[in-house]
Amino acid sequence: MSEHVKKFIDDLSNGKNADAGEAFKDALRAKVADGLDKQRVDVASKIFNGVEAQPFSDPKPAVTDPNPETDVVIDTKGQEVGFEPNGNEQPKPEDEIQLDSPEDPGHEESQPTT
């Protein structure tokens, strides 16, 4: 007999029903846990029996070195996309973006009213 079962019987014979109930729960938990552990070992031995670990994972994809500047642009159909100057001035990275000030009348609707 396990110590949980002995404690359950002793508590029950001494009239300590609450303690006997806790001892019974402990005995039941221990029995279920032992059964589950045995079942886990059995299932694991069946699953992994004779299976060898693979030496590596899936092959890695080949990655080409990205070029920071592309002279030719290709669309999704594999056709070259041509760009022709349209006379518009292109922005320069050093140009500052001018935001409208909050006092601008165009922003009245976004300002709180007093």
C-alpha positions in Angstrom: 0.0 0.0 0.0 1.2 3.5 -0.7 1.6 6.1 2.1 -1.5 8.0 0.8 -3.7 5.0 1.1 -2.4 4.2 4.6 -3.0 7.8 5.6 -6.5 7.6 4.2 -7.3 4.5 6.2 -5.8 5.9 9.4 -7.7 9.2 9.1 -10.9 7.4 8.4 -10.5 5.1 11.4 -9.7 8.0 13.7 -12.9 9.9 12.5 -11.0 12.6 10.6 -13.2 12.6 7.6 -11.9 15.9 6.1 -8.3 14.7 6.4 -9.3 11.3 5.0 -10.9 13.1 2.0 -7.7 15.0 1.3 -5.6 11.8 1.6 -8.0 10.0 -0.8 -7.5 12.8 -3.3 -3.8 12.6 -2.9 -3.8 8.9 -3.4 -6.0 9.2 -6.5 -3.7 12.0 -8.0 -0.6 9.8 -7.4 -2.2 6.8 -9.0 -3.4 8.8 -12.1 0.0 10.5 -12.4 1.8 7.1 -12.3 -0.5 5.7 -15.0 0.0 8.7 -17.2 3.8 8.5 -16.9 3.8 4.9 -17.9 1.5 5.6 -20.8 3.7 8.5 -22.0 6.8 6.2 -21.9 4.9 3.5 -23.9 3.7 6.0 -26.6 7.0 7.7 -26.9 8.8 4.4 -27.4 6.4 3.4 -30.1 6.6 6.7 -31.9 10.3 7.1 -31.9 11.3 3.5 -32.2 13.7 3.0 -35.2 13.5 6.7 -36.3 16.9 8.3 -37.0 17.4 12.0 -36.7 18.0 13.9 -39.9 21.5 15.5 -40.1 20.1 18.9 -41.2 16.9 20.7 -41.9 15.4 21.6 -45.3 17.9 23.0 -47.8 18.4 26.7 -47.6 17.2 28.8 -50.6 19.8 30.3 -52.9 19.9 34.1 -52.3 21.5 36.4 -54.8 23.4 39.5 -53.7 21.0 42.4 -54.0 22.3 45.3 -56.1 21.7 48.7 -54.5 21.1 50.3 -57.9 19.1 48.7 -60.7 19.4 49.9 -64.2 16.6 47.8 -65.6 13.1 47.4 -64.0 11.2 44.2 -64.9 7.5 43.8 -64.4 5.6 40.7 -63.1 5.4 39.3 -66.7 9.1 39.6 -67.2 9.0 42.6 -69.5 11.3 45.5 -69.1 9.6 48.7 -67.9 10.9 51.9 -69.5 10.9 55.3 -67.9 11.0 58.4 -69.9 11.6 61.9 -68.5 8.3 63.9 -68.2 9.8 67.2 -67.2 8.9 67.1 -63.5 11.6 67.9 -61.1 12.5 65.0 -58.8 12.9 65.7 -55.1 16.4 65.6 -53.6 17.1 63.8 -50.4 18.4 66.9 -48.7 15.2 69.0 -49.5 13.2 69.7 -46.4 9.5 69.0 -46.3 7.5 72.1 -45.4 4.5 71.3 -43.3 1.7 73.8 -43.0 1.7 75.7 -39.7 -1.3 75.2 -37.3 -2.3 78.8 -37.8 -2.9 78.1 -41.5 -6.6 78.6 -42.2 -6.7 75.3 -44.1 -6.4 73.5 -40.7 -9.3 75.1 -39.0 -11.4 71.9 -38.9 -8.6 70.0 -37.1 -8.1 72.7 -34.4 -10.0 72.7 -31.1 -12.5 75.5 -30.7 -12.3 77.8 -27.7 
